[in-house]
Amino acid sequence: MTAVEIASLVQFDSDGSRGVAGIGSDGRAYLLAGAASTLDLARQAVAERCSLGALAARRAGASIDLARVSLITAIDHPDPAHLTVSGTGLTHLGSAEGRDRMHQAAASGRATDSMRMFLLGEAGGKPAKGTVGAQPEWFYKGDGSALVATGEPLPLPAFARDGGEEPEMAGIYLISDDGTPLRLGFALGNEFSDHVTERENYLWLAHSKLRHAALGPELRLGDLPAEVRGTSRILRAGAVLWEKPFATGEANMTHSIANLEHHHFKYARFRRPGDVHVHFFGTATASFADRVATKEGDVFEIEAQGFRLPLRNPLVGEADEGLIEVIPL
């Protein structure tokens, strides 16, 4: 047992045996007793009526070398159908610029729907505490099977027109037995979208988002700092093809996190007891805006302040399944 404060959690696999480690304020990782997954630990914290961080600190034991184990996504669920992956876009200062450029050709000089959505958030996305603010854009990405861990390939469907990174923060949630959403913490993510498909017609946004997403291994506990800065890069054949800083956190957002959470969890379907949610909060930085065309074999790397572990994923193409035919029963 250690007296060090636990800042984040990591779940891992070691020779087929799962476990959870807490990364302390001293930078070391400590094995947490009595839990095989982050979800297990969260359920125990609910049962013991304590915070996730306090329980992790009490369970911390021997130190562990994370370089010697396989890291898993910051959260998962034994039944992937009970994990919802979703997100909100046009939430960051400057995030409308690239989207607006994609859509303005079809707008005949009028303000695009993307710009109007951004301005709605800018005007009313940070309401006074206890009040409801402007409704953001919202999209669905998939269930738990859509998430890939660091080091795993990001699949590029054969029908995709593009596979572009989106470095973001994701909120991680567990729905309690009485239907209350409980925020476990935040994780670094690559939301990953098909920007070419979206550019052709903004009504195809839903199609462009139905892709896998990469979720970092580290669950940061507590509140997200008002400003989080990081770097997103693409490697091709081992060399840096593109690199750019990104900024997130409410100081760089048009919406408060509380407002985004309300507009997701206001739907009763998303407050089903026992379910887990991974909700992406958006970004203002993407290589596609700089006219970068990714290709199979490229590697995405994302790192950010406050997260000791980066997120790294190669882009790998999927086989073409051809026409999907439905057979009458």
Summary of the structure (lengths in Angstrom):
residues: 329
radius of gyration: 19.8
end to end distance: 59.5
largest distance: 65.2
contacts: 1097
relative contact order: 0.19
helix: 26%
strand: 33%
